[in-house]
Amino acid sequence: MSESADPESASDDPARLCEEARTLAENGEADRAAELFERVLALGETPHRARAALGLAVVLDDAGHVARAREADRVAIATGDPEYGPRAAYHLALTHERAGEHDQAAPAWRVVVDFANPAYLPPAHLALARLADDGGDFDAARGHWEAVLATGDPEYGPPAAHDLAQRLLERGEPARAQRILTAGLKLIDRGTAPYAYARLAVALGISHLDQAIGAFGAALGTAEAADPEVGPLATELLARTLPLRGRAAEAGEVWRRGLSDPGVAGQVRARLRRDFAADDEDGDPADLWWEPVLEQAVSDGTLPALAGEAFGALDHMYALLAVRYADEPRERRPGETHEVLGRAVRVPTDYPWGPLLHESFAERLRLAMGAPGTES
């Protein structure tokens, strides 16, 4: 250890004491660094008082002496120093945030803002925005988010844009969200921050989806919705867009309203069935028992579940019959084949569409055997 780094031999020059203390702190000698910073503070109102107080706060905090560190931060803040004052307030706020003391962090962040040092305004405003948002004060939060964006800061601006846009979307203001997100995207270097760019780009796309949902809904609410072209088109676009925003139940209701309107039901049904297999030219789709099941699944957004049920039933029935076929060479007890076939036939019974399948079979059997139909 050099003589200049010894607190007993160092001079009373505050600048030199601060430098020696910084070197000691960087070398892990926090206690000796604290002694030198305290010597600077003991010299009274020197130009280096704020620097020494902040340095003392940092080394004390690192050593786990949080209460004393906060006292040192307040000393630095009290000097009004334009550089070390806001840095000390920033450090003070972080100690409260770390401890979950958000009510006490907020005043410290406001002190940072009051210093108006451009280097510390973006994180302070962002922190205050989130605290206000957590407290349910949207107007205050919006003001701070907008203040962050106004700084043009590439680090804090994009998250501020994202947070504000999320709240605007929740409030049904997609157009404003789009403007905020577009401003945020302009702050990002896509090459160096691809993930941040992607996050805002996705949010921007969502805002356009929400705006489209609003426009399609408005179209259905106008007199033009009765038009045989506009109404069915708006119905389909709205019903197919809503699930993208997790609103499948609403989509189902849109389809149902369209199908219940005699004026456009045919066109709506044709759009609902856009991806269905081609109908038999000689047959009526309404005669196929599964067509209403498919339509219901499409309108409710449950088609994947229906497909899963169908494949599950097929897999079960196949397994039952395949085991019987694989055991063909062995001798069987009387009635075993009939029992296996019966079990296979009963597989669909517990599915919602099972009874329709049984009814269809019964009708086919009646026709095949030439039995008379039931008079209505």
C-alpha positions as CSV (number, residue, x, y, z in Angstrom):
1,M,0.0,0.0,0.0
2,S,1.5,3.4,-1.0
3,E,1.7,6.1,1.5
4,S,-0.7,8.2,-0.5
5,A,-3.4,5.6,0.0
6,D,-3.1,5.7,3.8
7,P,-5.8,7.8,5.4
8,E,-3.5,8.8,8.2
9,S,-0.8,10.2,5.8
10,A,-3.0,11.6,3.0
11,S,-3.3,15.4,2.7
12,D,-6.4,17.4,3.4
13,D,-6.8,18.3,-0.3
14,P,-10.4,17.1,-0.9
15,A,-9.9,16.3,-4.6
16,R,-6.9,14.1,-3.7
17,L,-8.8,12.5,-0.8
18,C,-11.7,11.6,-3.2
19,E,-9.3,10.1,-5.7
20,E,-7.6,8.0,-3.1
21,A,-10.9,6.9,-1.7
22,R,-12.1,5.9,-5.2
23,T,-9.0,3.8,-5.7
24,L,-9.4,2.1,-2.3
25,A,-13.1,1.3,-3.1
26,E,-12.2,-0.1,-6.5
27,N,-9.6,-2.4,-4.8
28,G,-12.2,-3.7,-2.4
29,E,-11.0,-1.7,0.7
30,A,-14.5,-0.2,1.4
31,D,-13.8,0.7,5.1
32,R,-10.7,2.7,4.3
33,A,-12.4,4.4,1.4
34,A,-15.3,5.4,3.7
35,E,-12.8,6.9,6.1
36,L,-11.4,9.2,3.4
37,F,-14.8,10.2,2.1
38,E,-15.8,11.1,5.7
39,R,-12.7,13.2,6.0
40,V,-13.7,15.2,3.0
41,L,-17.2,15.7,4.5
42,A,-15.5,16.8,7.7
43,L,-13.8,19.7,5.8
44,G,-17.2,21.4,5.4
45,E,-18.6,23.1,2.4
46,T,-15.9,22.3,-0.3
47,P,-16.6,21.9,-4.0
48,H,-16.0,18.1,-3.5
49,R,-18.6,17.6,-0.7
50,A,-21.3,16.2,-3.0
51,R,-18.8,13.8,-4.7
52,A,-17.5,12.6,-1.3
53,A,-21.1,12.1,0.1
54,L,-22.1,10.1,-2.9
55,G,-19.0,8.0,-2.8
56,L,-19.6,7.3,0.9
57,A,-23.2,6.3,0.1
58,V,-22.1,3.8,-2.5
59,V,-19.4,2.1,-0.3
60,L,-21.7,2.0,2.7
61,D,-24.5,0.5,0.6
62,D,-22.1,-2.1,-0.8
63,A,-21.1,-3.0,2.7
64,G,-24.7,-3.4,3.8
65,H,-25.0,-0.2,5.8
66,V,-28.1,0.9,4.0
67,A,-29.4,3.4,6.5
68,R,-26.1,5.2,6.7
69,A,-25.8,5.1,2.9
70,R,-29.1,6.9,2.6
71,E,-28.0,9.6,5.0
72,A,-24.9,10.2,2.9
73,D,-27.1,10.4,-0.2
74,R,-29.2,13.1,1.4
75,V,-26.0,15.0,2.2
76,A,-25.1,15.0,-1.4
77,I,-28.6,16.0,-2.5
78,A,-28.5,18.9,-0.1
79,T,-25.5,20.4,-1.8
80,G,-27.6,21.0,-4.9
81,D,-24.6,19.9,-7.1
82,P,-26.0,19.5,-10.6
83,E,-24.0,16.3,-11.2
84,Y,-23.6,14.4,-7.9
85,G,-27.0,15.7,-6.5
86,P,-29.2,13.8,-9.0
87,R,-26.8,10.8,-8.9
88,A,-27.3,10.6,-5.2
89,A,-31.1,10.9,-5.5
90,Y,-30.9,8.2,-8.1
91,H,-28.9,6.0,-5.8
92,L,-31.3,6.7,-2.9
93,A,-34.3,5.8,-5.0
94,L,-32.7,2.5,-6.0
95,T,-32.1,1.6,-2.4
96,H,-35.8,2.1,-1.7
97,E,-36.9,0.2,-4.8
98,R,-34.6,-2.7,-3.9
99,A,-36.3,-2.9,-0.5
100,G,-39.7,-2.7,-2.0
101,E,-40.3,0.7,-0.4
102,H,-42.0,2.2,-3.4
103,D,-43.8,5.0,-1.5
104,Q,-40.3,6.2,-0.4
105,A,-38.7,5.7,-3.7
106,A,-41.2,8.0,-5.5
107,P,-40.0,11.2,-3.6
108,A,-36.4,10.4,-4.5
109,W,-37.2,9.9,-8.1
110,R,-39.0,13.3,-8.1
111,V,-35.9,14.9,-6.7
112,V,-34.0,13.4,-9.7
113,V,-36.5,15.0,-12.0
114,D,-36.2,18.3,-10.1
115,F,-32.5,18.5,-10.8
116,A,-33.3,18.4,-14.5
117,N,-30.0,16.7,-15.4
118,P,-30.7,15.2,-18.9
119,A,-28.7,12.1,-18.1
120,Y,-30.9,11.0,-15.3
121,L,-34.3,12.3,-16.4
122,P,-35.3,9.2,-18.6
123,P,-34.9,6.5,-15.9
124,A,-36.5,8.8,-13.3
125,H,-39.6,9.5,-15.4
126,L,-39.9,5.8,-16.3
127,A,-39.7,4.8,-12.7
128,L,-42.3,7.4,-11.7
129,A,-44.6,6.3,-14.6
130,R,-44.5,2.7,-13.4
131,L,-45.2,3.7,-9.8
132,A,-48.1,5.9,-10.9
133,D,-49.4,3.1,-13.1
134,D,-49.2,0.6,-10.2
135,G,-51.2,3.1,-8.2
136,G,-53.9,3.3,-10.8
137,D,-53.1,6.9,-11.8
138,F,-53.1,6.7,-15.6
139,D,-52.9,10.4,-16.2
140,A,-49.8,10.8,-14.1
141,A,-48.2,7.7,-15.6
142,R,-48.9,8.9,-19.1
143,G,-47.3,12.3,-18.4
144,H,-44.1,10.6,-17.2
145,W,-44.1,8.1,-20.1
146,E,-44.5,10.9,-22.6
147,A,-41.7,12.8,-20.8
148,V,-39.4,9.8,-21.4
149,L,-40.2,9.7,-25.0
150,A,-39.6,13.5,-25.3
151,T,-36.0,12.9,-24.3
152,G,-35.4,10.7,-27.3
153,D,-33.4,8.3,-25.1
154,P,-32.8,5.0,-27.0
155,E,-32.6,3.0,-23.8
156,Y,-35.6,4.1,-21.8
157,G,-37.8,5.5,-24.6
158,P,-38.8,2.1,-26.1
159,P,-39.9,0.6,-22.8
160,A,-41.8,3.7,-22.1
161,A,-43.5,3.5,-25.5
162,H,-44.4,-0.1,-24.9
163,D,-45.9,0.5,-21.5
164,L,-47.9,3.5,-22.5
165,A,-49.2,1.8,-25.7
166,Q,-50.3,-1.2,-23.6
167,R,-52.4,1.0,-21.4
168,L,-53.9,2.9,-24.4
169,L,-54.9,-0.4,-26.0
170,E,-56.6,-1.5,-22.8
171,R,-58.5,1.8,-22.8
172,G,-59.6,1.2,-26.4
173,E,-57.4,3.8,-28.0
174,P,-55.4,1.9,-30.7
175,A,-54.8,4.9,-32.9
176,R,-52.9,6.7,-30.1
177,A,-51.1,3.5,-29.3
178,Q,-49.9,3.3,-32.9
179,R,-48.5,6.9,-32.7
180,I,-46.6,6.1,-29.5
181,L,-45.2,2.8,-30.8
182,T,-44.1,4.4,-34.0
183,A,-42.2,7.0,-32.1
184,G,-40.7,4.4,-29.9
185,L,-39.5,2.3,-33.0
186,K,-37.7,5.4,-34.3
187,L,-35.5,5.4,-31.2
188,I,-34.3,1.9,-31.8
189,D,-31.3,0.7,-33.9
190,R,-32.8,-2.4,-35.3
191,G,-29.3,-3.9,-35.9
192,T,-28.1,-3.5,-32.3
193,A,-31.4,-4.0,-30.5
194,P,-33.4,-6.5,-32.5
195,Y,-35.4,-7.9,-29.6
196,A,-36.5,-4.4,-28.4
197,Y,-37.5,-3.6,-32.0
198,A,-39.4,-6.8,-32.4
199,R,-41.3,-6.2,-29.1
200,L,-42.5,-2.8,-30.2
201,A,-43.2,-4.1,-33.8
202,V,-45.5,-6.8,-32.4
203,A,-47.3,-4.3,-30.2
204,L,-47.8,-2.1,-33.2
205,G,-49.3,-5.0,-35.1
206,I,-51.6,-5.7,-32.2
207,S,-52.7,-2.1,-32.2
208,H,-53.7,-2.4,-35.9
209,L,-55.6,-5.5,-35.1
210,D,-57.6,-3.7,-32.4
211,Q,-58.2,-0.8,-34.7
212,A,-59.5,-3.3,-37.4
213,I,-61.8,-4.9,-34.9
214,G,-63.3,-1.6,-34.0
215,A,-63.7,-0.7,-37.7
216,F,-65.3,-4.1,-38.6
217,G,-67.6,-3.8,-35.6
218,A,-68.6,-0.3,-36.6
219,A,-69.4,-1.5,-40.1
220,L,-71.8,-4.1,-38.7
221,G,-73.5,-1.4,-36.6
222,T,-74.4,0.7,-39.6
223,A,-77.2,0.6,-42.1
224,E,-74.8,-0.6,-44.7
225,A,-74.4,-3.9,-42.8
226,A,-77.7,-5.0,-44.4
227,D,-75.9,-5.0,-47.8
228,P,-75.6,-8.5,-49.1
229,E,-71.9,-7.9,-49.7
230,V,-70.8,-5.6,-46.9
231,G,-72.6,-7.4,-44.0
232,P,-71.3,-10.9,-44.6
233,L,-67.8,-9.6,-45.3
234,A,-67.7,-7.5,-42.1
235,T,-69.1,-10.5,-40.2
236,E,-66.3,-12.8,-41.5
237,L,-63.5,-10.3,-41.0
238,L,-64.6,-9.5,-37.4
239,A,-65.2,-13.1,-36.5
240,R,-61.8,-14.2,-37.8
241,T,-59.9,-11.3,-36.3
242,L,-61.3,-11.4,-32.7
243,P,-59.7,-14.8,-31.8
244,L,-56.3,-13.3,-32.6
245,R,-56.8,-11.1,-29.6
246,G,-58.1,-13.9,-27.4
247,R,-61.7,-13.1,-27.9
248,A,-63.0,-16.3,-29.4
249,A,-66.3,-16.2,-27.5
250,E,-67.1,-12.9,-29.0
251,A,-66.2,-14.3,-32.5
252,G,-68.7,-17.1,-32.0
253,E,-71.4,-14.5,-31.2
254,V,-70.6,-12.6,-34.3
255,W,-71.0,-15.7,-36.4
256,R,-74.3,-16.6,-34.7
257,R,-75.8,-13.1,-35.3
258,G,-74.9,-13.3,-39.0
259,L,-76.3,-16.8,-39.3
260,S,-79.6,-15.8,-37.6
261,D,-80.1,-12.9,-40.0
262,P,-82.4,-14.1,-42.9
263,G,-81.1,-11.4,-45.2
264,V,-77.5,-12.4,-45.1
265,A,-77.4,-15.9,-43.5
266,G,-76.7,-17.7,-46.8
267,Q,-73.7,-15.5,-47.6
268,V,-72.4,-15.6,-44.0
269,R,-72.7,-19.4,-44.0
270,A,-70.7,-19.6,-47.3
271,R,-67.9,-17.5,-45.7
272,L,-68.0,-19.6,-42.6
273,R,-67.6,-22.7,-44.8
274,R,-64.8,-21.1,-46.9
275,D,-62.3,-23.8,-45.9
276,F,-64.6,-26.8,-45.8
277,A,-64.2,-29.7,-48.3
278,A,-66.1,-29.4,-51.5
279,D,-69.7,-30.5,-51.3
280,D,-71.0,-33.5,-53.3
281,E,-72.7,-32.0,-56.3
282,D,-75.6,-34.3,-55.9
283,G,-75.9,-34.0,-52.2
284,D,-77.1,-31.4,-49.7
285,P,-74.5,-30.6,-47.0
286,A,-77.4,-30.2,-44.6
287,D,-78.0,-34.0,-44.9
288,L,-74.6,-34.8,-43.5
289,W,-74.8,-35.1,-39.8
290,W,-71.3,-33.7,-39.2
291,E,-71.8,-30.5,-41.1
292,P,-73.7,-28.6,-38.3
293,V,-71.0,-29.9,-35.9
294,L,-68.2,-28.5,-38.1
295,E,-70.0,-25.2,-38.5
296,Q,-70.5,-24.9,-34.7
297,A,-66.9,-25.7,-34.1
298,V,-65.7,-23.1,-36.6
299,S,-67.9,-20.4,-35.2
300,D,-66.9,-21.2,-31.6
301,G,-63.3,-21.5,-32.4
302,T,-63.2,-25.1,-31.2
303,L,-62.3,-26.9,-34.4
304,P,-58.9,-28.1,-33.1
305,A,-60.7,-29.7,-30.1
306,L,-63.2,-31.3,-32.4
307,A,-60.4,-32.7,-34.6
308,G,-58.7,-34.0,-31.5
309,E,-61.9,-35.8,-30.4
310,A,-62.4,-37.3,-33.9
311,F,-58.9,-38.6,-34.0
312,G,-59.0,-39.9,-30.5
313,A,-62.2,-41.8,-31.2
314,L,-60.7,-43.2,-34.4
315,D,-57.5,-44.2,-32.6
316,H,-59.5,-46.0,-29.9
317,M,-61.8,-47.8,-32.4
318,Y,-58.9,-48.8,-34.6
319,A,-57.0,-50.2,-31.6
320,L,-60.0,-52.4,-30.5
321,L,-60.4,-53.8,-34.0
322,A,-56.7,-54.1,-34.8
323,V,-56.1,-56.2,-31.7
324,R,-59.0,-58.5,-32.8
325,Y,-57.5,-58.8,-36.3
326,A,-54.0,-59.5,-35.0
327,D,-55.3,-62.3,-32.8
328,E,-57.1,-63.9,-35.8
329,P,-55.1,-67.2,-35.8
330,R,-55.9,-68.1,-32.1
331,E,-59.1,-69.9,-31.1
332,R,-61.7,-67.6,-29.6
333,R,-64.6,-68.1,-27.3
334,P,-68.1,-67.8,-28.8
335,G,-69.3,-64.2,-29.1
336,E,-65.9,-62.6,-28.6
337,T,-65.9,-60.9,-32.0
338,H,-69.3,-59.5,-31.5
339,E,-68.2,-58.1,-28.1
340,V,-65.2,-56.4,-29.6
341,L,-67.2,-54.9,-32.4
342,G,-69.8,-53.7,-29.9
343,R,-67.1,-52.0,-27.8
344,A,-65.7,-50.3,-31.0
345,V,-69.2,-49.1,-32.0
346,R,-69.8,-47.6,-28.5
347,V,-66.5,-45.5,-28.5
348,P,-68.0,-42.3,-29.9
349,T,-71.0,-42.4,-27.5
350,D,-69.4,-40.1,-24.9
351,Y,-68.4,-37.4,-27.4
352,P,-70.8,-34.5,-27.9
353,W,-71.3,-35.6,-31.5
354,G,-71.7,-39.3,-30.7
355,P,-75.5,-39.4,-30.6
356,L,-75.6,-37.8,-34.1
357,L,-73.3,-40.6,-35.4
358,H,-75.6,-43.2,-33.9
359,E,-78.7,-41.5,-35.4
360,S,-77.0,-41.4,-38.8
361,F,-76.2,-45.1,-38.6
362,A,-79.7,-46.0,-37.5
363,E,-81.1,-44.1,-40.6
364,R,-78.6,-45.7,-42.9
365,L,-79.5,-49.1,-41.5
366,R,-83.2,-48.4,-42.0
367,L,-82.7,-47.4,-45.6
368,A,-80.5,-50.4,-46.3
369,M,-83.0,-52.8,-44.9
370,G,-85.9,-51.1,-46.7
371,A,-87.7,-50.2,-43.5
372,P,-90.4,-47.5,-43.8
373,G,-89.5,-44.0,-42.5
374,T,-91.1,-42.5,-39.5
375,E,-94.0,-40.3,-40.4
376,S,-93.7,-36.8,-39.0
